[in-house]
Amino acid sequence: MAVAESIIKTSPVLPPTVSVTCLDPARPRVSVHHESAAGVEALAHVLGESATTAPFRHGDPRPFVSINAVIDEVPVRAWALLDAPADTGGMGGAA
């Protein structure tokens, strides 16, 4: 919980959701959901990490922006699933 609280206090953009998962009490994980790439990138900057952007999954090209970090020995993943880009560069659209 301390890591989640720390993220909320230090994140330049307040995330709408911070989740702590403890399937094994000795190995908690924190997931930070943002609604924008800017939120993930701002947190990445504070943590000294780099955000990556990739298609969400095969068949779903929406941009998925994320960082993985470790804070006080707790794995943290911050992410945002964005809307599909308006301009696909002519790929997959009508001619």
MODA-V413882 format. One record per residue. N is the residue number from 0. SS is DSSP state (2 for helix, 1 for strand, 0 for the rest). PHI is phi in degrees with one decimal (999 if undefined). D_FIRST is the distance of its C-alpha to the first C-alpha in Angstrom with 1 decimal. Layout:
n & ss & phi & d_first
N & SS & PHI & D_FIRST
N & SS & PHI & D_FIRST
This chain:
n & ss & phi & d_first
0 & 0 & 999 & 0.0
1 & 2 & -63.1 & 3.8
2 & 2 & -66.6 & 5.4
3 & 2 & -60.9 & 5.1
4 & 2 & -62.9 & 6.2
5 & 2 & -62.6 & 8.6
6 & 2 & -62.4 & 10.0
7 & 2 & -62.5 & 10.8
8 & 2 & -72.0 & 12.4
9 & 2 & -98.8 & 14.3
10 & 0 & -69.1 & 15.4
11 & 0 & -63.2 & 19.0
12 & 0 & -118.0 & 19.0
13 & 0 & -65.6 & 16.4
14 & 0 & -75.0 & 15.4
15 & 0 & -71.3 & 16.2
16 & 1 & -140.0 & 13.5
17 & 1 & -128.5 & 10.0
18 & 1 & -117.6 & 9.3
19 & 1 & -114.6 & 7.1
20 & 1 & -113.9 & 9.9
21 & 0 & -130.4 & 10.4
22 & 0 & -65.9 & 14.2
23 & 0 & -124.0 & 14.3
24 & 0 & -54.0 & 11.7
25 & 0 & -83.3 & 12.7
26 & 0 & -135.5 & 12.2
27 & 0 & -68.7 & 9.0
28 & 1 & -134.6 & 9.8
29 & 1 & -121.0 & 8.7
30 & 1 & -117.0 & 11.7
31 & 1 & -118.9 & 12.7
32 & 1 & -97.9 & 15.9
33 & 0 & -112.3 & 18.4
34 & 0 & -100.7 & 21.8
35 & 0 & -146.2 & 23.8
36 & 2 & -62.8 & 24.5
37 & 2 & -59.7 & 24.3
38 & 2 & -64.1 & 20.6
39 & 2 & -65.7 & 19.8
40 & 2 & -64.7 & 22.5
41 & 2 & -66.1 & 21.2
42 & 2 & -66.7 & 17.7
43 & 2 & -57.0 & 19.6
44 & 2 & -61.1 & 21.8
45 & 2 & -61.2 & 19.1
46 & 2 & -88.0 & 17.6
47 & 0 & 72.5 & 21.2
48 & 0 & -113.8 & 21.3
49 & 0 & -116.3 & 23.8
50 & 0 & -82.5 & 23.5
51 & 1 & -117.7 & 25.7
52 & 1 & -127.0 & 27.5
53 & 1 & -148.9 & 29.2
54 & 1 & -58.6 & 30.6
55 & 1 & -57.7 & 28.1
56 & 1 & -166.0 & 30.2
57 & 0 & -56.0 & 33.9
58 & 0 & 85.6 & 35.7
59 & 1 & -133.8 & 33.0
60 & 1 & -79.8 & 33.4
61 & 1 & -56.9 & 30.8
62 & 1 & -67.8 & 29.0
63 & 1 & -114.8 & 25.5
64 & 1 & -103.9 & 23.8
65 & 1 & -153.1 & 20.9
66 & 1 & -137.0 & 19.3
67 & 1 & -122.7 & 17.6
68 & 1 & -143.6 & 15.9
69 & 1 & -127.9 & 14.0
70 & 1 & -121.5 & 11.6
71 & 0 & 49.4 & 11.2
72 & 0 & 69.0 & 12.6
73 & 1 & -110.4 & 10.2
74 & 1 & -65.1 & 12.4
75 & 1 & -128.1 & 11.9
76 & 1 & -124.1 & 14.6
77 & 1 & -108.9 & 15.6
78 & 1 & -155.0 & 18.7
79 & 1 & -147.9 & 21.3
80 & 1 & -103.3 & 24.3
81 & 0 & -94.8 & 27.2
82 & 0 & -67.8 & 30.4
83 & 0 & -59.7 & 33.4
84 & 0 & -60.1 & 35.2
85 & 0 & -66.7 & 38.2
86 & 0 & -105.9 & 40.5
87 & 0 & -92.8 & 40.6
88 & 0 & 68.7 & 43.3
89 & 0 & 84.0 & 45.8
90 & 0 & -90.4 & 44.2
91 & 0 & 78.6 & 44.0
92 & 0 & -98.5 & 45.3
93 & 0 & -72.6 & 48.7
94 & 0 & -87.7 & 51.6
